[in-house]
Amino acid sequence: MMPYQSIGRLLLITGVVLAVVGGLLLIAPRFSPFLEKIPGNIRWQKGPVTVYFPLGLCILISIVLSLLFHFLGRK
């Protein structure tokens, strides 16, 4: 493979990944009320300080990605 072809592929893949991430960021506010109310999320508020740790969301994303990679990795 010529060096320019590998650079071209890398740029195309990077562009597609950026477009997908940008699209997800555009639609993310529609899902934020649902995602904030997942059981297991930790929210602590005292005065003007608010600390939010989405533990439940992290576990949910981990399970979904694990299942996705498991089924896509099967041969």
N, C-alpha and C positions, 0 to 999 in steps of 0.2 A: 504494500500500500504506500502510496506517495505521502510525503509528510504533510502536504497541503490537504489531502483528503482526510487525514486523521484530525487535523485542526478544524476542518469544516464540520465533521461529524460532532466533535466536541462542542463547537459553537451551536449547532442545531439542537443537540440534547440539552445544553444549558438554557437555550431560549425556550424550549418546550417546558422544562421544569419551572423556569421563572414565570411563564404564562399560567401554568396550572396553579402555582402558589399564589400568584396575583389574583386569579379568579376565586380561589378559596378565601383570600382575605377580603374580597369584595362582598361575598355572601355570608361571611362569618357573623356580622352583627345580627342577622336574622335568627341565628341559632343560639346566641349568647344567653338569652333568658332561660332556655331549656338546659343548656350546659352548666350554668351556674347553680342549678337546683338539683344536681345529681347527688344522691346520698354519698357521704364520705368526703365531700369537699369541706375544707376547714376555713372558716372565716372568723377572724378575731378583730374586734373594733373597740378601741378605747380612746375617747376624745376625738381628736382630729386624725388619729392614726388608724389605718385599716390594713390588716394583713390577710391576704387571701392565698391559700394553697390548694390547688385543685387535685387533691389526692385521688378522689373517685374518678375524675376525668382521666388522670394518668393511667389508672388501672384499666379503665374501659378502652383507652387507645391501645394499651399494651396487649389486651386480649384480642382486639380486632386485628392488629398487625400480626400477632402470632398466628392466628387462624389463616390470615391472608397468605403469609409466607409459607405456612405449612401446606396449604392446598396448591399454591403456585409452584412449590418446590418438588412436588411429587412427580415421579416419572413412571 
